[in-house]
Amino acid sequence: MITGAPQSGRTTLLRTIGASLALSSTPAEVAIYGLDLSGSGLRRLEAFPHVGGVATRGDETRITRLIEEREVY
């Protein structure tokens, strides 16, 4: 989890990490899922084949599905 004040660079940090992982690893090695509750900046990562999904605030169905898919037992 990344926390911080508004406009502190959280989304930029996460996009940088996601892009770096996608450029240095194959989709078999890395899967990226995003839960973006402060905007839609992480949606830019969806073009990478490594991204399983990005859920944003207001999309309750997608948020629930993303959490259920990634739930660890």
PDB file with SEQRES, HELIX, SHEET and CRYST1 records, atoms N, CA, C and O in Angstrom:
SEQRES   1 A   73  MET ILE THR GLY ALA PRO GLN SER GLY ARG THR THR LEU          
SEQRES   2 A   73  LEU ARG THR ILE GLY ALA SER LEU ALA LEU SER SER THR          
SEQRES   3 A   73  PRO ALA GLU VAL ALA ILE TYR GLY LEU ASP LEU SER GLY          
SEQRES   4 A   73  SER GLY LEU ARG ARG LEU GLU ALA PHE PRO HIS VAL GLY          
SEQRES   5 A   73  GLY VAL ALA THR ARG GLY ASP GLU THR ARG ILE THR ARG          
SEQRES   6 A   73  LEU ILE GLU GLU ARG GLU VAL TYR                              
HELIX    1 AA1 ARG A   10  SER A   24  1                                  15    
HELIX    2 AA2 GLY A   41  ALA A   47  5                                   7    
HELIX    3 AA3 GLU A   60  ARG A   70  1                                  11    
SHEET    1 AA1 2 ILE A  32  ASP A  36  0                                        
SHEET    2 AA1 2 VAL A  51  THR A  56  1                                        
CRYST1    1.000    1.000    1.000  90.00  90.00  90.00 P 1           1          
ATOM      1  N   MET A   1       0.840  -1.160   0.000  1.00  0.00           N  
ATOM      2  CA  MET A   1       0.000   0.000   0.000  1.00  0.00           C  
ATOM      3  C   MET A   1       0.894   1.234   0.000  1.00  0.00           C  
ATOM      4  O   MET A   1       1.882   1.312   0.730  1.00  0.00           O  
ATOM      5  N   ILE A   2       0.520   2.187  -0.834  1.00  0.00           N  
ATOM      6  CA  ILE A   2       1.231   3.460  -0.909  1.00  0.00           C  
ATOM      7  C   ILE A   2       0.302   4.535  -0.360  1.00  0.00           C  
ATOM      8  O   ILE A   2      -0.831   4.672  -0.822  1.00  0.00           O  
ATOM      9  N   THR A   3       0.767   5.286   0.609  1.00  0.00           N  
ATOM     10  CA  THR A   3      -0.042   6.374   1.157  1.00  0.00           C  
ATOM     11  C   THR A   3       0.712   7.690   1.019  1.00  0.00           C  
ATOM     12  O   THR A   3       1.936   7.714   0.891  1.00  0.00           O  
ATOM     13  N   GLY A   4      -0.040   8.778   1.048  1.00  0.00           N  
ATOM     14  CA  GLY A   4       0.570  10.095   0.964  1.00  0.00           C  
ATOM     15  C   GLY A   4      -0.482  11.160   0.742  1.00  0.00           C  
ATOM     16  O   GLY A   4      -1.637  10.861   0.439  1.00  0.00           O  
ATOM     17  N   ALA A   5      -0.082  12.368   0.891  1.00  0.00           N  
ATOM     18  CA  ALA A   5      -0.989  13.503   0.711  1.00  0.00           C  
ATOM     19  C   ALA A   5      -1.344  13.670  -0.766  1.00  0.00           C  
ATOM     20  O   ALA A   5      -0.626  13.180  -1.638  1.00  0.00           O  
ATOM     21  N   PRO A   6      -2.449  14.361  -1.047  1.00  0.00           N  
ATOM     22  CA  PRO A   6      -2.782  14.647  -2.446  1.00  0.00           C  
ATOM     23  C   PRO A   6      -1.632  15.366  -3.147  1.00  0.00           C  
ATOM     24  O   PRO A   6      -0.949  16.200  -2.552  1.00  0.00           O  
ATOM     25  N   GLN A   7      -1.432  15.033  -4.410  1.00  0.00           N  
ATOM     26  CA  GLN A   7      -0.389  15.642  -5.234  1.00  0.00           C  
ATOM     27  C   GLN A   7       1.025  15.359  -4.730  1.00  0.00           C  
ATOM     28  O   GLN A   7       1.944  16.139  -4.982  1.00  0.00           O  
ATOM     29  N   SER A   8       1.200  14.233  -4.012  1.00  0.00           N  
ATOM     30  CA  SER A   8       2.531  13.905  -3.484  1.00  0.00           C  
ATOM     31  C   SER A   8       3.317  12.970  -4.406  1.00  0.00           C  
ATOM     32  O   SER A   8       4.480  12.675  -4.133  1.00  0.00           O  
ATOM     33  N   GLY A   9       2.691  12.498  -5.503  1.00  0.00           N  
ATOM     34  CA  GLY A   9       3.419  11.660  -6.444  1.00  0.00           C  
ATOM     35  C   GLY A   9       3.149  10.176  -6.339  1.00  0.00           C  
ATOM     36  O   GLY A   9       3.878   9.377  -6.927  1.00  0.00           O  
ATOM     37  N   ARG A  10       2.112   9.783  -5.600  1.00  0.00           N  
ATOM     38  CA  ARG A  10       1.803   8.344  -5.446  1.00  0.00           C  
ATOM     39  C   ARG A  10       1.549   7.671  -6.786  1.00  0.00           C  
ATOM     40  O   ARG A  10       2.127   6.623  -7.078  1.00  0.00           O  
ATOM     41  N   THR A  11       0.686   8.269  -7.600  1.00  0.00           N  
ATOM     42  CA  THR A  11       0.347   7.667  -8.884  1.00  0.00           C  
ATOM     43  C   THR A  11       1.557   7.615  -9.801  1.00  0.00           C  
ATOM     44  O   THR A  11       1.765   6.621 -10.497  1.00  0.00           O  
ATOM     45  N   THR A  12       2.350   8.665  -9.809  1.00  0.00           N  
ATOM     46  CA  THR A  12       3.561   8.684 -10.633  1.00  0.00           C  
ATOM     47  C   THR A  12       4.512   7.575 -10.201  1.00  0.00           C  
ATOM     48  O   THR A  12       5.089   6.890 -11.045  1.00  0.00           O  
ATOM     49  N   LEU A  13       4.678   7.396  -8.910  1.00  0.00           N  
ATOM     50  CA  LEU A  13       5.529   6.323  -8.391  1.00  0.00           C  
ATOM     51  C   LEU A  13       5.019   4.955  -8.854  1.00  0.00           C  
ATOM     52  O   LEU A  13       5.794   4.135  -9.344  1.00  0.00           O  
ATOM     53  N   LEU A  14       3.727   4.715  -8.699  1.00  0.00           N  
ATOM     54  CA  LEU A  14       3.165   3.420  -9.071  1.00  0.00           C  
ATOM     55  C   LEU A  14       3.219   3.179 -10.574  1.00  0.00           C  
ATOM     56  O   LEU A  14       3.480   2.058 -11.010  1.00  0.00           O  
ATOM     57  N   ARG A  15       2.976   4.210 -11.368  1.00  0.00           N  
ATOM     58  CA  ARG A  15       3.097   4.048 -12.826  1.00  0.00           C  
ATOM     59  C   ARG A  15       4.537   3.752 -13.215  1.00  0.00           C  
ATOM     60  O   ARG A  15       4.781   2.941 -14.108  1.00  0.00           O  
ATOM     61  N   THR A  16       5.486   4.395 -12.562  1.00  0.00           N  
ATOM     62  CA  THR A  16       6.907   4.153 -12.842  1.00  0.00           C  
ATOM     63  C   THR A  16       7.292   2.723 -12.491  1.00  0.00           C  
ATOM     64  O   THR A  16       7.976   2.052 -13.264  1.00  0.00           O  
ATOM     65  N   ILE A  17       6.858   2.259 -11.337  1.00  0.00           N  
ATOM     66  CA  ILE A  17       7.149   0.878 -10.931  1.00  0.00           C  
ATOM     67  C   ILE A  17       6.500  -0.108 -11.903  1.00  0.00           C  
ATOM     68  O   ILE A  17       7.136  -1.068 -12.337  1.00  0.00           O  
ATOM     69  N   GLY A  18       5.230   0.133 -12.242  1.00  0.00           N  
ATOM     70  CA  GLY A  18       4.534  -0.756 -13.168  1.00  0.00           C  
ATOM     71  C   GLY A  18       5.185  -0.809 -14.536  1.00  0.00           C  
ATOM     72  O   GLY A  18       5.361  -1.888 -15.100  1.00  0.00           O  
ATOM     73  N   ALA A  19       5.546   0.355 -15.077  1.00  0.00           N  
ATOM     74  CA  ALA A  19       6.193   0.398 -16.392  1.00  0.00           C  
ATOM     75  C   ALA A  19       7.564  -0.271 -16.345  1.00  0.00           C  
ATOM     76  O   ALA A  19       7.942  -0.975 -17.282  1.00  0.00           O  
ATOM     77  N   SER A  20       8.303  -0.059 -15.274  1.00  0.00           N  
ATOM     78  CA  SER A  20       9.627  -0.683 -15.133  1.00  0.00           C  
ATOM     79  C   SER A  20       9.515  -2.198 -15.072  1.00  0.00           C  
ATOM     80  O   SER A  20      10.294  -2.908 -15.709  1.00  0.00           O  
ATOM     81  N   LEU A  21       8.550  -2.694 -14.308  1.00  0.00           N  
ATOM     82  CA  LEU A  21       8.349  -4.142 -14.232  1.00  0.00           C  
ATOM     83  C   LEU A  21       7.938  -4.713 -15.584  1.00  0.00           C  
ATOM     84  O   LEU A  21       8.417  -5.771 -15.991  1.00  0.00           O  
ATOM     85  N   ALA A  22       7.045  -4.002 -16.278  1.00  0.00           N  
ATOM     86  CA  ALA A  22       6.574  -4.481 -17.582  1.00  0.00           C  
ATOM     87  C   ALA A  22       7.693  -4.483 -18.620  1.00  0.00           C  
ATOM     88  O   ALA A  22       7.732  -5.355 -19.488  1.00  0.00           O  
ATOM     89  N   LEU A  23       8.592  -3.523 -18.535  1.00  0.00           N  
ATOM     90  CA  LEU A  23       9.677  -3.443 -19.512  1.00  0.00           C  
ATOM     91  C   LEU A  23      10.837  -4.390 -19.209  1.00  0.00           C  
ATOM     92  O   LEU A  23      11.637  -4.700 -20.091  1.00  0.00           O  
ATOM     93  N   SER A  24      10.924  -4.845 -17.964  1.00  0.00           N  
ATOM     94  CA  SER A  24      12.055  -5.696 -17.593  1.00  0.00           C  
ATOM     95  C   SER A  24      11.663  -7.150 -17.334  1.00  0.00           C  
ATOM     96  O   SER A  24      12.527  -7.975 -17.037  1.00  0.00           O  
ATOM     97  N   SER A  25      10.380  -7.473 -17.442  1.00  0.00           N  
ATOM     98  CA  SER A  25       9.905  -8.827 -17.156  1.00  0.00           C  
ATOM     99  C   SER A  25       8.868  -9.247 -18.186  1.00  0.00           C  
ATOM    100  O   SER A  25       8.273  -8.410 -18.865  1.00  0.00           O  
ATOM    101  N   THR A  26       8.665 -10.533 -18.292  1.00  0.00           N  
ATOM    102  CA  THR A  26       7.625 -11.045 -19.185  1.00  0.00           C  
ATOM    103  C   THR A  26       6.304 -11.126 -18.417  1.00  0.00           C  
ATOM    104  O   THR A  26       6.310 -11.123 -17.186  1.00  0.00           O  
ATOM    105  N   PRO A  27       5.177 -11.200 -19.122  1.00  0.00           N  
ATOM    106  CA  PRO A  27       3.890 -11.362 -18.430  1.00  0.00           C  
ATOM    107  C   PRO A  27       3.805 -12.644 -17.604  1.00  0.00           C  
ATOM    108  O   PRO A  27       3.024 -12.716 -16.656  1.00  0.00           O  
ATOM    109  N   ALA A  28       4.597 -13.652 -17.953  1.00  0.00           N  
ATOM    110  CA  ALA A  28       4.628 -14.887 -17.167  1.00  0.00           C  
ATOM    111  C   ALA A  28       5.324 -14.683 -15.821  1.00  0.00           C  
ATOM    112  O   ALA A  28       5.066 -15.412 -14.863  1.00  0.00           O  
ATOM    113  N   GLU A  29       6.200 -13.697 -15.759  1.00  0.00           N  
ATOM    114  CA  GLU A  29       6.959 -13.427 -14.533  1.00  0.00           C  
ATOM    115  C   GLU A  29       6.271 -12.416 -13.614  1.00  0.00           C  
ATOM    116  O   GLU A  29       6.432 -12.478 -12.396  1.00  0.00           O  
ATOM    117  N   VAL A  30       5.509 -11.493 -14.189  1.00  0.00           N  
ATOM    118  CA  VAL A  30       4.925 -10.397 -13.408  1.00  0.00           C  
ATOM    119  C   VAL A  30       3.476 -10.176 -13.815  1.00  0.00           C  
ATOM    120  O   VAL A  30       3.158 -10.106 -15.002  1.00  0.00           O  
ATOM    121  N   ALA A  31       2.610 -10.067 -12.831  1.00  0.00           N  
ATOM    122  CA  ALA A  31       1.215  -9.683 -13.067  1.00  0.00           C  
ATOM    123  C   ALA A  31       0.936  -8.435 -12.240  1.00  0.00           C  
ATOM    124  O   ALA A  31       1.261  -8.380 -11.054  1.00  0.00           O  
ATOM    125  N   ILE A  32       0.337  -7.444 -12.869  1.00  0.00           N  
ATOM    126  CA  ILE A  32       0.078  -6.168 -12.207  1.00  0.00           C  
ATOM    127  C   ILE A  32      -1.427  -5.955 -12.093  1.00  0.00           C  
ATOM    128  O   ILE A  32      -2.161  -6.094 -13.071  1.00  0.00           O  
ATOM    129  N   TYR A  33      -1.875  -5.618 -10.887  1.00  0.00           N  
ATOM    130  CA  TYR A  33      -3.263  -5.277 -10.623  1.00  0.00           C  
ATOM    131  C   TYR A  33      -3.264  -3.953  -9.873  1.00  0.00           C  
ATOM    132  O   TYR A  33      -2.464  -3.754  -8.959  1.00  0.00           O  
ATOM    133  N   GLY A  34      -4.153  -3.055 -10.254  1.00  0.00           N  
ATOM    134  CA  GLY A  34      -4.179  -1.746  -9.617  1.00  0.00           C  
ATOM    135  C   GLY A  34      -5.530  -1.422  -9.027  1.00  0.00           C  
ATOM    136  O   GLY A  34      -6.567  -1.715  -9.622  1.00  0.00           O  
ATOM    137  N   LEU A  35      -5.514  -0.819  -7.857  1.00  0.00           N  
ATOM    138  CA  LEU A  35      -6.712  -0.319  -7.199  1.00  0.00           C  
ATOM    139  C   LEU A  35      -6.477   1.168  -6.982  1.00  0.00           C  
ATOM    140  O   LEU A  35      -5.777   1.563  -6.050  1.00  0.00           O  
ATOM    141  N   ASP A  36      -7.060   1.985  -7.842  1.00  0.00           N  
ATOM    142  CA  ASP A  36      -6.805   3.427  -7.855  1.00  0.00           C  
ATOM    143  C   ASP A  36      -8.037   4.154  -7.348  1.00  0.00           C  
ATOM    144  O   ASP A  36      -8.976   4.396  -8.107  1.00  0.00           O  
ATOM    145  N   LEU A  37      -8.040   4.502  -6.071  1.00  0.00           N  
ATOM    146  CA  LEU A  37      -9.205   5.130  -5.461  1.00  0.00           C  
ATOM    147  C   LEU A  37      -9.129   6.655  -5.445  1.00  0.00           C  
ATOM    148  O   LEU A  37     -10.040   7.312  -4.942  1.00  0.00           O  
ATOM    149  N   SER A  38      -8.070   7.215  -5.980  1.00  0.00           N  
ATOM    150  CA  SER A  38      -7.941   8.672  -5.961  1.00  0.00           C  
ATOM    151  C   SER A  38      -8.071   9.302  -7.340  1.00  0.00           C  
ATOM    152  O   SER A  38      -8.000  10.524  -7.462  1.00  0.00           O  
ATOM    153  N   GLY A  39      -8.256   8.519  -8.354  1.00  0.00           N  
ATOM    154  CA  GLY A  39      -8.360   9.062  -9.705  1.00  0.00           C  
ATOM    155  C   GLY A  39      -8.339   7.943 -10.712  1.00  0.00           C  
ATOM    156  O   GLY A  39      -8.850   6.854 -10.448  1.00  0.00           O  
ATOM    157  N   SER A  40      -7.759   8.196 -11.857  1.00  0.00           N  
ATOM    158  CA  SER A  40      -7.681   7.148 -12.872  1.00  0.00           C  
ATOM    159  C   SER A  40      -6.300   7.104 -13.525  1.00  0.00           C  
ATOM    160  O   SER A  40      -6.158   6.618 -14.647  1.00  0.00           O  
ATOM    161  N   GLY A  41      -5.293   7.605 -12.832  1.00  0.00           N  
ATOM    162  CA  GLY A  41      -3.941   7.663 -13.383  1.00  0.00           C  
ATOM    163  C   GLY A  41      -3.313   6.316 -13.666  1.00  0.00           C  
ATOM    164  O   GLY A  41      -2.448   6.207 -14.535  1.00  0.00           O  
ATOM    165  N   LEU A  42      -3.736   5.280 -12.944  1.00  0.00           N  
ATOM    166  CA  LEU A  42      -3.153   3.956 -13.172  1.00  0.00           C  
ATOM    167  C   LEU A  42      -3.722   3.279 -14.414  1.00  0.00           C  
ATOM    168  O   LEU A  42      -3.164   2.288 -14.884  1.00  0.00           O  
ATOM    169  N   ARG A  43      -4.801   3.788 -14.940  1.00  0.00           N  
ATOM    170  CA  ARG A  43      -5.394   3.203 -16.161  1.00  0.00           C  
ATOM    171  C   ARG A  43      -4.413   3.252 -17.333  1.00  0.00           C  
ATOM    172  O   ARG A  43      -4.543   2.467 -18.273  1.00  0.00           O  
ATOM    173  N   ARG A  44      -3.455   4.140 -17.294  1.00  0.00           N  
ATOM    174  CA  ARG A  44      -2.454   4.225 -18.371  1.00  0.00           C  
ATOM    175  C   ARG A  44      -1.634   2.948 -18.487  1.00  0.00           C  
ATOM    176  O   ARG A  44      -1.043   2.685 -19.534  1.00  0.00           O  
ATOM    177  N   LEU A  45      -1.593   2.156 -17.426  1.00  0.00           N  
ATOM    178  CA  LEU A  45      -0.831   0.908 -17.442  1.00  0.00           C  
ATOM    179  C   LEU A  45      -1.585  -0.235 -18.126  1.00  0.00           C  
ATOM    180  O   LEU A  45      -0.986  -1.265 -18.438  1.00  0.00           O  
ATOM    181  N   GLU A  46      -2.865  -0.072 -18.358  1.00  0.00           N  
ATOM    182  CA  GLU A  46      -3.682  -1.173 -18.864  1.00  0.00           C  
ATOM    183  C   GLU A  46      -3.256  -1.696 -20.236  1.00  0.00           C  
ATOM    184  O   GLU A  46      -3.600  -2.820 -20.600  1.00  0.00           O  
ATOM    185  N   ALA A  47      -2.525  -0.909 -20.984  1.00  0.00           N  
ATOM    186  CA  ALA A  47      -2.073  -1.364 -22.307  1.00  0.00           C  
ATOM    187  C   ALA A  47      -1.017  -2.467 -22.226  1.00  0.00           C  
ATOM    188  O   ALA A  47      -0.843  -3.227 -23.178  1.00  0.00           O  
ATOM    189  N   PHE A  48      -0.323  -2.557 -21.111  1.00  0.00           N  
ATOM    190  CA  PHE A  48       0.691  -3.602 -20.956  1.00  0.00           C  
ATOM    191  C   PHE A  48       0.022  -4.960 -20.802  1.00  0.00           C  
ATOM    192  O   PHE A  48      -0.990  -5.068 -20.108  1.00  0.00           O  
ATOM    193  N   PRO A  49       0.565  -6.004 -21.435  1.00  0.00           N  
ATOM    194  CA  PRO A  49      -0.021  -7.340 -21.287  1.00  0.00           C  
ATOM    195  C   PRO A  49       0.151  -7.894 -19.868  1.00  0.00           C  
ATOM    196  O   PRO A  49      -0.474  -8.895 -19.519  1.00  0.00           O  
ATOM    197  N   HIS A  50       0.967  -7.273 -19.074  1.00  0.00           N  
ATOM    198  CA  HIS A  50       1.221  -7.704 -17.697  1.00  0.00           C  
ATOM    199  C   HIS A  50       0.077  -7.322 -16.754  1.00  0.00           C  
ATOM    200  O   HIS A  50      -0.025  -7.857 -15.650  1.00  0.00           O  
ATOM    201  N   VAL A  51      -0.777  -6.402 -17.188  1.00  0.00           N  
ATOM    202  CA  VAL A  51      -1.805  -5.833 -16.312  1.00  0.00           C  
ATOM    203  C   VAL A  51      -3.081  -6.671 -16.392  1.00  0.00           C  
ATOM    204  O   VAL A  51      -3.702  -6.798 -17.447  1.00  0.00           O  
ATOM    205  N   GLY A  52      -3.452  -7.237 -15.237  1.00  0.00           N  
ATOM    206  CA  GLY A  52      -4.673  -8.023 -15.151  1.00  0.00           C  
ATOM    207  C   GLY A  52      -5.901  -7.159 -14.996  1.00  0.00           C  
ATOM    208  O   GLY A  52      -7.006  -7.576 -15.342  1.00  0.00           O  
ATOM    209  N   GLY A  53      -5.714  -5.946 -14.474  1.00  0.00           N  
ATOM    210  CA  GLY A  53      -6.831  -5.026 -14.324  1.00  0.00           C  
ATOM    211  C   GLY A  53      -6.487  -3.853 -13.434  1.00  0.00           C  
ATOM    212  O   GLY A  53      -5.598  -3.918 -12.585  1.00  0.00           O  
ATOM    213  N   VAL A  54      -7.228  -2.771 -13.660  1.00  0.00           N  
ATOM    214  CA  VAL A  54      -7.128  -1.582 -12.819  1.00  0.00           C  
ATOM    215  C   VAL A  54      -8.550  -1.169 -12.485  1.00  0.00           C  
ATOM    216  O   VAL A  54      -9.356  -0.933 -13.385  1.00  0.00           O  
ATOM    217  N   ALA A  55      -8.862  -1.079 -11.217  1.00  0.00           N  
ATOM    218  CA  ALA A  55     -10.182  -0.660 -10.760  1.00  0.00           C  
ATOM    219  C   ALA A  55     -10.071   0.744 -10.179  1.00  0.00           C  
ATOM    220  O   ALA A  55      -9.142   1.048  -9.430  1.00  0.00           O  
ATOM    221  N   THR A  56     -11.029   1.592 -10.533  1.00  0.00           N  
ATOM    222  CA  THR A  56     -11.016   2.967 -10.039  1.00  0.00           C  
ATOM    223  C   THR A  56     -12.247   3.237  -9.176  1.00  0.00           C  
ATOM    224  O   THR A  56     -13.223   2.487  -9.195  1.00  0.00           O  
ATOM    225  N   ARG A  57     -12.168   4.322  -8.425  1.00  0.00           N  
ATOM    226  CA  ARG A  57     -13.256   4.726  -7.545  1.00  0.00           C  
ATOM    227  C   ARG A  57     -14.556   4.844  -8.347  1.00  0.00           C  
ATOM    228  O   ARG A  57     -14.560   5.362  -9.463  1.00  0.00           O  
ATOM    229  N   GLY A  58     -15.629   4.369  -7.781  1.00  0.00           N  
ATOM    230  CA  GLY A  58     -16.916   4.428  -8.431  1.00  0.00           C  
ATOM    231  C   GLY A  58     -17.268   3.195  -9.238  1.00  0.00           C  
ATOM    232  O   GLY A  58     -18.415   3.037  -9.656  1.00  0.00           O  
ATOM    233  N   ASP A  59     -16.312   2.329  -9.461  1.00  0.00           N  
ATOM    234  CA  ASP A  59     -16.555   1.101 -10.215  1.00  0.00           C  
ATOM    235  C   ASP A  59     -16.577  -0.067  -9.232  1.00  0.00           C  
ATOM    236  O   ASP A  59     -15.660  -0.887  -9.196  1.00  0.00           O  
ATOM    237  N   GLU A  60     -17.644  -0.123  -8.440  1.00  0.00           N  
ATOM    238  CA  GLU A  60     -17.721  -1.084  -7.342  1.00  0.00           C  
ATOM    239  C   GLU A  60     -17.636  -2.533  -7.807  1.00  0.00           C  
ATOM    240  O   GLU A  60     -17.025  -3.365  -7.136  1.00  0.00           O  
ATOM    241  N   THR A  61     -18.240  -2.840  -8.942  1.00  0.00           N  
ATOM    242  CA  THR A  61     -18.206  -4.212  -9.454  1.00  0.00           C  
ATOM    243  C   THR A  61     -16.779  -4.627  -9.773  1.00  0.00           C  
ATOM    244  O   THR A  61     -16.355  -5.727  -9.418  1.00  0.00           O  
ATOM    245  N   ARG A  62     -16.045  -3.764 -10.434  1.00  0.00           N  
ATOM    246  CA  ARG A  62     -14.663  -4.082 -10.806  1.00  0.00           C  
ATOM    247  C   ARG A  62     -13.756  -4.153  -9.576  1.00  0.00           C  
ATOM    248  O   ARG A  62     -12.867  -5.002  -9.510  1.00  0.00           O  
ATOM    249  N   ILE A  63     -13.977  -3.269  -8.607  1.00  0.00           N  
ATOM    250  CA  ILE A  63     -13.197  -3.303  -7.363  1.00  0.00           C  
ATOM    251  C   ILE A  63     -13.419  -4.634  -6.651  1.00  0.00           C  
ATOM    252  O   ILE A  63     -12.463  -5.286  -6.230  1.00  0.00           O  
ATOM    253  N   THR A  64     -14.673  -5.032  -6.520  1.00  0.00           N  
ATOM    254  CA  THR A  64     -14.992  -6.296  -5.848  1.00  0.00           C  
ATOM    255  C   THR A  64     -14.361  -7.472  -6.577  1.00  0.00           C  
ATOM    256  O   THR A  64     -13.771  -8.350  -5.948  1.00  0.00           O  
ATOM    257  N   ARG A  65     -14.482  -7.495  -7.906  1.00  0.00           N  
ATOM    258  CA  ARG A  65     -13.914  -8.596  -8.690  1.00  0.00           C  
ATOM    259  C   ARG A  65     -12.399  -8.652  -8.549  1.00  0.00           C  
ATOM    260  O   ARG A  65     -11.829  -9.734  -8.403  1.00  0.00           O  
ATOM    261  N   LEU A  66     -11.738  -7.489  -8.590  1.00  0.00           N  
ATOM    262  CA  LEU A  66     -10.284  -7.450  -8.474  1.00  0.00           C  
ATOM    263  C   LEU A  66      -9.838  -7.977  -7.111  1.00  0.00           C  
ATOM    264  O   LEU A  66      -8.890  -8.758  -7.026  1.00  0.00           O  
ATOM    265  N   ILE A  67     -10.509  -7.558  -6.061  1.00  0.00           N  
ATOM    266  CA  ILE A  67     -10.149  -8.013  -4.717  1.00  0.00           C  
ATOM    267  C   ILE A  67     -10.399  -9.515  -4.580  1.00  0.00           C  
ATOM    268  O   ILE A  67      -9.566 -10.230  -4.023  1.00  0.00           O  
ATOM    269  N   GLU A  68     -11.532  -9.997  -5.080  1.00  0.00           N  
ATOM    270  CA  GLU A  68     -11.831 -11.425  -4.986  1.00  0.00           C  
ATOM    271  C   GLU A  68     -10.838 -12.264  -5.774  1.00  0.00           C  
ATOM    272  O   GLU A  68     -10.444 -13.335  -5.313  1.00  0.00           O  
ATOM    273  N   GLU A  69     -10.421 -11.804  -6.952  1.00  0.00           N  
ATOM    274  CA  GLU A  69      -9.461 -12.555  -7.751  1.00  0.00           C  
ATOM    275  C   GLU A  69      -8.102 -12.624  -7.077  1.00  0.00           C  
ATOM    276  O   GLU A  69      -7.407 -13.633  -7.202  1.00  0.00           O  
ATOM    277  N   ARG A  70      -7.710 -11.584  -6.372  1.00  0.00           N  
ATOM    278  CA  ARG A  70      -6.376 -11.521  -5.778  1.00  0.00           C  
ATOM    279  C   ARG A  70      -6.361 -11.990  -4.334  1.00  0.00           C  
ATOM    280  O   ARG A  70      -5.304 -11.987  -3.703  1.00  0.00           O  
ATOM    281  N   GLU A  71      -7.499 -12.393  -3.794  1.00  0.00           N  
ATOM    282  CA  GLU A  71      -7.584 -12.825  -2.411  1.00  0.00           C  
ATOM    283  C   GLU A  71      -6.718 -14.058  -2.185  1.00  0.00           C  
ATOM    284  O   GLU A  71      -6.775 -15.022  -2.949  1.00  0.00           O  
ATOM    285  N   VAL A  72      -5.924 -14.014  -1.135  1.00  0.00           N  
ATOM    286  CA  VAL A  72      -5.020 -15.122  -0.801  1.00  0.00           C  
ATOM    287  C   VAL A  72      -5.626 -15.904   0.354  1.00  0.00           C  
ATOM    288  O   VAL A  72      -6.037 -15.338   1.367  1.00  0.00           O  
ATOM    289  N   TYR A  73      -5.670 -17.195   0.178  1.00  0.00           N  
ATOM    290  CA  TYR A  73      -6.248 -18.050   1.240  1.00  0.00           C  
ATOM    291  C   TYR A  73      -5.175 -18.637   2.092  1.00  0.00           C  
ATOM    292  O   TYR A  73      -5.468 -19.378   3.030  1.00  0.00           O  
TER     293      TYR A  73                                                      
END                                                                             
